[in-house]
Amino acid sequence: MQAHAFVAMPFGSKPGPDGQLIDFNRVYAEYIRPALEAAGMEVFRADEEQRAGDIRTDMFQELLIADLVVADLTLDNPNVWYELGVRHALRARGVVLVQGPRPNQPFDIYTDRKLRYSLRDGAPDPATVEQDRAALTAMVCASMASSTRRKVSPVFQLMPQLEQPQWRRLLLAERNEFSDAYESWASRMEVSRQKNRPGDILVLAEETPVRALQLEARRTAGQALLKLKQYELALEQFEQALTIEADDKPSRERKSVCLGRLGRFEEARELVHRLTADHPRDAECWALAGRIEKERWVALWRQPDLTPVQMREAAAFENAVLGEAIAPYHQAFVADPAHHYAGVNALTLLLLRQHLGGDSDPQLLENLSGGVRWASLTAQERDRKDYWARASYAEVCLLLAPVESVRREFSHMAAAANQDWFALESSRQTLSLLRDIDFRPAETAAAMSIVDRAIARSAPPLAPRQVLLFSGHMIDAAGRLPPRFPADREGLVAERIARVLDQLGVAAGDLALSQAASGGDLLFLEACQARGARLQVMLPFAEPEFIERSILPASNGEQWRERYFAVTATLAEQPRIMPDELGPLPAGGRGRTVNAFERCNLWLLHTALAWGVDKVRFICLWNGGGGDGPGGTSHIYNEVKRRTGRVNWIDTRKLW
């Protein structure tokens, strides 16, 4: 969405320093507003607000949430100085100062850079206004592009330990359009997260009602993709979050996880090193450092071409790397004894080193054993449904207790999972590690059997072999000139779509995503259905409106409507309706509403990519024309080609 600018300045005509009236409304209309709009910003000045209510409430909210505040200091206006002081006190950056001619400079910001503009007869000087606007546009663009670490506010410059309030703390007690927009958006994000629909989250992440939400949106999208093991896509989201806030600790942590899972260990280690340097007493940062080193150790010996005996020998050989994983986990547990995850990992790795013939410290093992038991048991007492506390305690039993205790505690752990496939699969990965190096084989096998049964009872996420994404032309309405997809070419198009699907080997186990308009969409869906693929129809409107707009206008619309119902009657999941899933169309800036078809195509694209870019096969029925906007066929074509190259273009210009 567009960045938001709030303008703090006098209203109407006011006497200037020389006594001549200055028309500040003209300064705003002819200089400030056009310059900000040229920089791509939405512009707000408090006196423009037309809604009923307290104008001071709207002003305060804009002042605190806006990406940029432009303050006009031509006059010593108390309201402007007050607004500037509030912004400087609560936000570290995002201020641009402008002023017209005045004989002296305010002492408090004498050294601050101010952009000067010229006046003639109390209004912007026609001879220089274009140049002044260009200078302001350039400064605004530079300010928005500058590092998020650069503090503009003198308050934050003089108090380096002062931290900005989280943006949620800047929402006013009185309900306003910001809080209403946030609550609606956040509710949809949470529903999408609970339903495990990262495609929805990715769309919503691009539609934040205010830019202040973008950091949280990118974090949420990245976390959803990380959960699905789509590490490249998740990494993109966390990197975008860090362009918004370079020091955002959660995004830095999750970025390092993605890098580790992608095998980019040196980058991950460097990032975690900086995290622990910045947060030396933070248990989570130290635990993350241990996690990266543990993954590096496992990657060094867990090779598919090695036998179990060879893997164990290789694991023992990497004793030094194993030690580099133990140390930060232990440091994390020392920093926070309630951090049972770090403690159980330190204990596990110490016992594995002993199992592999490495050095061991009996006293340290004894201390850790008791400490981790206490930490996981007290965590269970705080929350009886805490799966991870139960998992930590079950793992301690697996490490130290007889097989009967292992069976009992892993059964309790499996029950606490409440059929959460992702949680159970995470525990299974730990057990697989222990199995591969033959650690306590009877106890590990008993635990694995319980977890495998629980996983079998849970609902695993759909894992399609291929994800087929389609976009293409509708059948022409009667009399369309020039023709784009004439009705008499339906058979030819159906044959070409079938040929592409056969080349891709489409069959059961594949997932097909599309709208369901007359023409290309329905021909694609029918062909995928005939090959046993699972269909997911995603519509930009409620079904009656979609039929009216995208099916009936075809020259033989009634026949296409019957075919639509024939396809949708057999779906495993009913068509997903965009307004129901994502909410109403968002504003696109400058009064423009986002196009529903563009948004739906973006929804389809993100949903497909969330399964993994390597699985996406894009099929388009297209004449190569541009100008269809973001989310149109051209955009999807370029995006998929950029990421995977798996594009199958049926060029209609070569068909007729």
C-alpha positions in Angstrom: 0.0 0.0 0.0 1.0 3.6 -0.3 3.0 5.3 2.4 1.1 7.8 4.5 2.1 11.4 5.1 0.7 13.8 7.7 1.2 17.5 7.2 1.6 19.7 10.3 1.1 23.3 9.3 -1.0 26.4 9.8 -4.4 26.6 8.1 -5.8 29.5 6.1 -4.1 32.9 5.9 -1.7 34.0 8.7 0.6 37.0 9.0 4.2 36.1 8.1 7.3 37.4 9.9 7.2 40.6 7.8 3.4 41.1 8.5 2.3 40.1 5.0 -0.5 37.4 4.9 0.6 34.0 3.8 -2.0 31.7 2.3 -1.0 28.4 3.8 -3.8 26.6 2.0 -2.2 27.5 -1.2 1.2 26.4 0.2 -0.3 23.1 0.9 -2.2 22.7 -2.4 0.5 24.0 -4.7 3.7 22.9 -3.0 3.4 20.3 -0.2 0.7 18.1 -1.4 1.8 17.7 -5.0 5.4 17.1 -3.9 4.3 14.3 -1.5 2.0 12.7 -4.1 4.8 12.8 -6.6 6.8 10.7 -4.0 3.9 8.2 -4.1 2.4 9.1 -0.8 -1.1 9.4 0.5 -1.4 12.9 2.1 -3.5 13.9 5.1 -3.9 17.3 6.8 -6.2 17.5 9.8 -8.5 20.1 8.4 -9.3 17.9 5.4 -11.0 15.2 7.6 -14.7 15.2 6.8 -15.9 12.5 9.2 -17.9 13.5 12.2 -16.0 13.3 15.5 -13.1 14.9 17.3 -10.6 16.3 14.9 -8.0 16.2 17.6 -8.4 12.4 17.8 -7.8 12.0 14.1 -4.9 14.4 14.2 -3.2 12.5 17.0 -3.7 9.1 15.4 -2.3 10.3 12.0 0.6 12.0 13.7 1.7 8.8 15.5 1.0 6.2 12.8 1.9 8.1 9.6 5.1 7.0 7.9 6.2 10.5 7.4 5.3 13.9 9.1 6.0 17.1 7.1 6.1 20.1 9.5 6.0 23.6 8.1 8.0 25.9 10.4 7.6 29.2 8.6 5.7 30.6 11.6 6.1 29.9 15.3 2.7 28.3 15.3 2.1 26.6 18.7 0.0 23.8 17.2 2.7 22.8 14.7 5.4 22.9 17.4 3.2 20.8 19.7 2.6 18.2 17.0 6.3 18.1 16.1 7.2 17.6 19.7 4.7 14.7 20.1 6.2 13.0 17.0 9.8 13.5 18.1 8.9 12.1 21.6 7.3 8.9 20.4 8.8 8.1 16.9 12.5 8.0 16.2 12.2 8.8 12.5 10.0 9.9 9.7 10.1 13.7 9.9 10.8 16.3 7.1 11.0 20.0 8.0 10.1 22.8 5.5 9.8 26.5 5.9 9.2 29.7 3.9 11.2 32.9 4.4 11.8 33.9 8.0 14.4 36.2 9.6 15.6 33.8 12.3 15.8 30.1 13.0 14.2 28.3 15.9 16.9 27.5 18.5 15.7 24.0 19.4 16.2 22.7 15.9 18.6 25.2 14.6 21.0 22.5 13.3 18.3 20.3 11.8 18.1 20.3 8.0 15.1 22.3 6.7 14.0 22.5 3.1 13.2 26.1 2.2 10.6 27.3 -0.3 10.0 30.7 -1.9 6.9 32.9 -1.6 5.6 35.8 -3.7 2.6 37.8 -2.6 1.9 35.4 0.2 1.7 32.3 -2.0 4.2 29.8 -3.6 6.4 31.7 -6.0 5.4 30.7 -9.6 9.0 31.1 -10.7 10.4 28.6 -8.3 7.5 26.4 -7.2 8.2 23.6 -9.6 11.8 23.5 -8.4 10.7 23.6 -4.8 8.3 20.8 -5.3 11.0 18.6 -6.9 13.4 19.3 -4.0 10.7 18.2 -1.5 9.9 15.1 -3.5 13.5 14.2 -3.6 14.0 14.7 0.2 10.9 12.7 1.0 12.0 9.8 -1.2 15.5 9.9 0.4 14.0 10.0 3.9 11.7 7.0 3.1 14.6 5.0 1.6 17.1 5.8 4.3 18.2 3.1 6.8 15.6 2.4 9.5 18.5 2.6 12.0 18.9 6.4 11.4 17.2 8.4 14.1 15.9 11.8 13.1 14.2 12.7 16.4 16.6 14.7 18.7 15.0 13.0 21.6 16.0 9.6 20.4 19.4 10.9 19.3 20.2 12.2 22.8 18.8 9.1 24.6 20.3 6.1 22.7 18.7 3.6 25.1 15.2 4.9 24.5 13.1 2.6 22.5 10.1 3.4 20.3 6.8 2.1 21.6 5.4 -0.8 19.6 3.0 0.6 17.1 0.0 -1.1 18.8 0.7 1.1 21.8 0.2 4.1 19.6 -3.4 3.3 19.0 -5.6 5.7 20.9 -8.1 4.6 23.6 -10.9 6.0 21.6 -11.9 3.9 18.6 -11.1 5.3 15.3 -10.6 4.2 11.7 -7.1 3.0 12.4 -8.1 0.7 15.2 -11.2 -0.5 13.3 -9.1 -1.3 10.2 -6.4 -3.0 12.3 -8.9 -5.2 14.2 -10.6 -6.3 11.0 -7.3 -7.0 9.2 -5.7 -8.8 12.3 -8.8 -11.0 12.7 -8.5 -12.2 9.1 -4.8 -12.8 9.5 -5.5 -14.9 12.6 -8.2 -16.9 10.9 -5.8 -17.6 7.9 -3.1 -18.6 10.3 -5.3 -21.0 12.2 -6.5 -22.5 8.9 -2.9 -22.8 7.8 -3.5 -20.8 4.6 -0.2 -19.0 3.8 -1.5 -17.9 0.4 -4.2 -15.9 2.2 -1.7 -14.5 4.6 0.6 -13.4 1.8 -2.2 -11.5 0.1 -3.2 -9.9 3.4 0.4 -9.0 4.1 0.3 -6.8 1.0 -3.0 -5.2 2.1 -2.2 -3.8 5.5 -4.6 -0.9 6.2 -1.6 1.2 7.4 2.1 0.7 6.7 2.8 0.5 10.4 1.3 -3.1 10.2 3.7 -4.2 7.5 6.4 -5.4 9.8 3.9 -7.7 11.7 2.4 -8.8 8.4 5.7 -9.9 7.0 6.6 -11.7 10.2 3.3 -13.6 10.2 3.6 -14.6 6.5 7.2 -15.7 7.0 6.2 -17.8 10.1 3.4 -19.5 8.1 5.7 -20.4 5.3 8.4 -21.6 7.7 5.9 -23.9 9.3 5.3 -25.4 5.9 9.0 -25.8 5.3 9.0 -23.3 2.4 12.2 -21.8 3.5 13.1 -19.7 0.5 9.7 -18.0 0.5 9.8 -17.6 4.2 13.3 -16.0 4.0 11.9 -13.5 1.5 9.2 -12.4 4.0 11.7 -12.0 6.9 14.1 -10.0 4.6 11.2 -7.7 3.7 10.4 -7.3 7.4 14.1 -6.3 8.0 13.9 -3.6 5.3 11.1 -2.1 7.3 12.9 -2.4 10.7 16.5 -3.5 10.4 16.9 -4.3 14.1 13.7 -6.3 14.4 14.8 -9.2 16.7 12.0 -11.7 15.8 12.7 -11.3 12.0 16.4 -11.6 12.5 15.9 -14.8 14.5 13.6 -16.3 12.0 15.8 -15.3 9.1 18.7 -17.3 10.7 16.4 -20.3 11.1 15.6 -20.1 7.3 19.3 -19.8 6.4 20.1 -22.8 8.6 17.3 -25.0 7.1 18.6 -24.0 3.6 22.1 -25.2 4.5 23.5 -21.7 4.4 25.2 -22.2 7.7 27.9 -19.5 7.5 25.4 -16.8 6.9 23.2 -18.2 9.6 26.1 -18.3 12.1 27.1 -14.7 11.3 23.6 -13.5 11.8 23.2 -15.3 15.1 26.6 -14.1 16.3 25.3 -10.5 15.8 22.1 -11.4 17.6 23.9 -12.7 20.7 26.2 -9.7 20.7 23.3 -7.4 20.6 21.3 -9.4 23.2 23.9 -11.1 25.4 21.5 -12.1 28.1 18.7 -13.3 25.8 18.1 -17.0 26.2 16.2 -17.3 22.9 19.1 -15.8 20.9 21.6 -18.3 22.6 19.2 -21.2 22.0 19.0 -20.1 18.3 22.8 -20.2 18.1 22.7 -23.7 19.5 20.1 -24.7 16.9 22.1 -23.5 14.0 25.2 -25.3 15.2 23.2 -28.5 15.9 21.8 -28.4 12.3 25.3 -27.9 11.0 26.6 -30.9 13.0 23.7 -33.1 11.7 24.3 -32.0 8.1 27.9 -33.1 8.3 27.1 -36.7 9.0 23.6 -37.4 8.0 24.1 -38.4 4.4 21.7 -40.6 2.4 24.6 -42.7 1.0 25.9 -43.7 4.4 25.0 -46.8 6.3 23.9 -46.5 10.0 27.3 -47.6 11.2 29.0 -45.1 8.9 26.7 -42.3 10.0 27.6 -43.0 13.6 31.3 -43.0 12.9 30.9 -39.7 11.0 28.9 -38.1 13.9 31.6 -39.1 16.3 34.2 -37.6 14.1 32.5 -34.2 14.2 32.9 -34.0 18.0 34.2 -30.4 17.9 31.2 -29.2 15.9 28.9 -31.0 18.4 30.6 -29.1 21.2 29.9 -25.8 19.4 26.2 -26.7 19.6 26.2 -27.7 23.2 27.8 -24.5 24.5 25.1 -21.9 23.3 22.3 -24.2 24.4 23.8 -24.4 27.9 24.4 -20.7 27.9 20.7 -20.2 27.1 19.6 -22.4 29.9 21.9 -20.6 32.3 20.5 -17.2 31.2 16.9 -18.4 31.7 16.4 -21.7 33.7 12.7 -21.7 32.6 13.8 -22.1 29.0 13.3 -25.9 29.0 13.8 -26.2 25.2 17.4 -25.0 25.5 18.1 -27.2 28.6 16.8 -30.4 27.0 18.8 -29.8 23.9 22.0 -29.2 25.9 21.3 -32.4 27.9 20.5 -34.4 24.7 23.7 -33.3 22.9 25.9 -33.9 25.9 24.6 -37.5 26.2 25.0 -38.0 22.5 28.6 -36.9 22.7 29.1 -39.4 25.6 27.3 -42.1 23.5 29.7 -41.4 20.6 32.8 -41.7 22.7 33.4 -38.1 23.5 34.2 -36.4 26.7 31.5 -36.0 29.4 31.2 -34.1 32.6 29.2 -36.1 35.1 28.5 -33.2 37.4 27.2 -31.1 34.5 25.0 -33.9 33.3 23.6 -34.4 36.7 22.9 -30.6 37.1 21.3 -30.4 33.7 19.1 -33.5 34.3 17.6 -32.0 37.4 17.3 -28.6 36.0 15.5 -29.6 32.8 13.1 -31.9 34.8 12.2 -28.9 37.0 11.9 -26.5 34.1 9.6 -28.8 32.0 7.5 -29.9 35.0 6.9 -26.3 36.2 6.0 -25.3 32.6 3.4 -28.0 32.6 2.0 -26.8 35.9 1.7 -23.3 34.4 -0.2 -24.6 31.4 -1.4 -28.2 31.3 -1.9 -28.0 27.6 1.7 -26.9 26.8 2.7 -29.5 24.3 6.4 -28.4 24.2 6.8 -28.6 28.0 5.4 -32.2 27.8 7.7 -32.9 24.9 10.8 -31.7 26.8 9.9 -33.9 29.8 9.2 -36.9 27.6 12.6 -36.4 26.0 14.3 -36.2 29.4 12.7 -39.6 30.2 13.8 -41.0 26.9 17.4 -39.9 27.7 17.5 -41.2 31.3 14.5 -43.3 32.3 13.5 -46.9 31.7 11.3 -47.8 28.8 8.1 -48.0 30.8 8.5 -44.3 31.8 9.3 -43.4 28.2 6.0 -45.1 27.0 4.0 -43.3 29.7 5.4 -39.8 29.0 5.3 -40.0 25.3 1.7 -41.2 25.5 0.9 -38.1 27.6 2.8 -35.9 25.1 0.9 -37.4 22.1 -2.4 -36.7 23.9 -1.4 -33.1 24.5 -0.6 -32.6 20.8 -4.4 -32.9 20.2 -3.6 -34.2 16.7 -1.4 -31.3 15.8 0.5 -32.9 12.9 3.2 -30.2 12.8 4.1 -30.6 16.5 4.2 -34.3 16.3 6.3 -34.3 13.2 8.8 -32.0 15.0 9.1 -34.5 17.8 9.5 -37.3 15.3 12.5 -35.5 13.7 14.3 -35.6 17.1 13.5 -39.3 17.5 14.8 -39.9 14.0 18.1 -38.3 14.9 18.5 -40.5 17.9 17.6 -43.6 15.9 20.1 -42.8 13.2 23.0 -42.9 15.7 21.6 -45.9 17.6 21.0 -44.0 20.9 19.0 -46.1 23.4 17.4 -48.1 20.6 14.7 -49.8 22.6 13.5 -46.6 24.3 13.8 -44.6 21.0 11.8 -47.3 19.2 9.1 -47.3 21.8 8.8 -43.5 21.6 8.8 -43.5 17.8 6.0 -46.1 17.8 3.8 -43.9 19.9 4.5 -40.7 17.9 3.9 -42.6 14.6 0.5 -43.8 15.8 -0.4 -40.2 16.8 0.7 -38.9 13.4 -1.3 -41.5 11.6 -4.4 -40.3 13.6 -3.8 -36.7 12.8 -4.6 -34.9 9.6 -1.4 -34.4 7.7 -1.3 -31.3 5.5 -2.1 -31.8 1.8 1.2 -32.3 0.0 0.5 -32.2 -3.8 3.0 -33.6 -6.2 2.5 -30.7 -8.6 0.5 -27.5 -8.2 -1.1 -26.5 -11.5 -1.9 -22.8 -11.8 -4.0 -21.5 -14.7 -4.9 -18.1 -16.0 -6.4 -17.3 -19.4 -8.9 -15.8 -21.7 -12.7 -16.2 -21.4 -14.9 -17.2 -24.3 -15.8 -14.1 -26.3 -19.2 -12.4 -25.8 -21.3 -12.4 -28.9 -20.1 -9.8 -31.4 -16.8 -9.1 -29.7 -14.4 -7.2 -32.0 -11.6 -7.9 -32.4 -12.2 -11.6 -31.4 -9.9 -13.0 -28.7 -11.3 -16.4 -27.9 -14.1 -17.2 -30.4 -16.6 -19.9 -29.3 -15.9 -22.0 -32.4 -12.2 -22.5 -31.2 -13.2 -24.1 -28.0 -12.3 -27.6 -29.2 -8.8 -26.5 -30.4 -8.1 -24.8 -27.0 -9.3 -27.9 -25.1 -7.0 -30.1 -27.2 -4.0 -27.8 -26.5 -4.7 -27.7 -22.7 -5.0 -31.5 -22.7 -1.7 -31.8 -24.5 0.1 -29.6 -21.9 -1.4 -31.6 -19.0 -0.3 -34.9 -20.6 3.2 -33.5 -21.1 3.3 -32.6 -17.4 2.0 -36.1 -16.4 -1.0 -34.7 -14.5 -2.7 -37.3 -12.4 -4.1 -38.0 -8.9 -2.0 -36.4 -6.3 -1.7 -33.1 -8.2 -3.6 -29.9 -7.2 -5.2 -27.6 -9.8 -5.9 -23.9 -8.9 -8.0 -21.6 -11.0 -11.0 -19.3 -11.3 -13.9 -20.9 -13.1 -14.8 -18.5 -15.9 -16.3 -19.7 -19.2 -13.5 -20.6 -21.6 -10.0 -21.3 -20.5 -10.6 -21.7 -16.8 -13.4 -24.3 -17.1 -11.6 -26.2 -19.9 -8.5 -26.4 -17.7 -10.6 -27.6 -14.7 -12.5 -30.2 -16.7 -9.2 -31.6 -18.1 -7.6 -31.8 -14.7 -10.7 -33.4 -13.2 -10.6 -36.0 -16.0 -7.0 -36.9 -14.9 -7.9 -37.3 -11.3 -6.2 -34.1 -10.0 -7.7 -32.3 -7.0 -9.4 -29.0 -7.9 -9.5 -25.8 -5.9 -11.7 -23.1 -7.4 -11.1 -19.6 -6.1 -13.6 -16.9 -7.1 -13.3 -13.1 -6.9 -17.0 -12.6 -6.1 -19.8 -14.5 -4.5 -21.0 -17.3 -6.8 -24.1 -15.5 -8.3 -22.2 -12.4 -9.1 -19.3 -14.5 -10.6 -21.7 -16.4 -12.8 -23.3 -13.1 -14.0 -20.0 -11.4 -14.7 -17.7 -14.3 -15.8 -19.8 -17.0 -17.3 -23.1 -15.8 -18.7 -21.6 -13.1 -21.0 -20.1 -15.8 -23.2 -21.9 -16.3 -26.5 -23.2 -19.6 -25.2 -23.3 -18.6 -21.5 -26.1 -20.9 -20.4 -24.1 -24.0 -21.5 -21.1 -22.7 -19.7 -23.1 -22.2 -16.5 -24.2 -25.9 -16.6 -20.6 -26.9 -17.1 -19.6 -24.7 -14.1 -22.1 -26.5 -11.8 -21.0 -29.9 -13.2 -17.4 -29.1 -12.2 -18.1 -27.6 -8.8 -20.5 -30.3 -7.8 -17.7 -32.8 -7.5 -15.2 -30.6 -5.6 -13.6 -31.9 -2.4 -13.7 -28.4 -1.1 -16.3 -25.8 -2.1 -15.2 -22.8 -4.2 -13.4 -20.3 -2.0 -15.0 -16.9 -2.2 -12.5 -14.0 -2.0 -14.6 -11.5 -0.1 -15.5 -14.1 2.5 -11.9 -15.2 3.0 -10.0 -12.0 2.6 -12.6 -9.3 3.3 -13.7 -6.4 1.0 -11.4 -5.0 -1.6 -8.8 -2.7 0.0 -8.2 0.9 -1.1 -5.5 1.1 -3.7 -4.5 4.7 -2.9 -5.5 8.0 -4.4 -9.2 6.9 -4.3 -8.6 3.9 -6.5 -10.1 0.6 -5.5 -8.1 -2.6 -6.1 -9.5 -4.6 -9.1 -11.2 -7.8 -7.9 -9.8 -9.9 -10.8 -6.2 -8.6 -10.2 -6.6 -9.4 -6.5 -7.9 -12.9 -7.2 -5.1 -13.7 -9.5 -2.6 -12.6 -6.9 -4.5 -14.8 -4.4 -4.1 -17.7 -6.8 -0.5 -17.0 -7.4 0.4 -16.7 -3.7 -1.6 -19.8 -2.8 0.3 -21.8 -5.5 3.7 -20.5 -4.5 3.1 -21.3 -0.8 3.2 -25.0 -1.7 6.8 -24.5 -2.9 8.0 -22.8 -6.1 9.5 -26.0 -7.3 6.0 -27.6 -7.5 4.3 -24.8 -9.4 3.4 -25.4 -13.1 1.8 -22.3 -14.6 -0.4 -22.8 -17.7 -1.7 -19.7 -19.5 -4.0 -19.2 -22.4 -2.9 -15.8 -23.5 -2.4 -13.5 -26.5 0.7 -11.9 -25.0 -0.9 -8.6 -24.4 0.2 -6.3 -21.5 -1.6 -3.8 -19.6 -3.7 -6.2 -17.5 -2.2 -4.8 -14.2 -0.8 -6.4 -11.2 -2.1 -9.9 -10.7 -3.1 -10.3 -14.4 -1.9 -13.0 -16.7 1.2 -11.0 -17.6 2.2 -10.4 -14.0 1.7 -14.1 -13.1 3.6 -15.2 -16.2 6.6 -13.0 -15.3 6.5 -13.9 -11.6 6.4 -17.7 -12.1 9.0 -17.5 -14.9 11.3 -15.4 -12.7 11.1 -17.9 -9.8 10.9 -21.3 -11.6 10.8 -21.1 -15.3 8.0 -23.6 -15.2 5.7 -21.8 -17.6 3.5 -23.4 -20.3 2.2 -20.7 -22.6 -0.6 -21.5 -25.1 -0.2 -18.5 -27.4 -3.6 -17.7 -28.8 -2.0 -15.7 -31.6 -0.7 -18.9 -33.0 -4.0 -20.8 -32.8 -6.1 -18.6 -35.0 
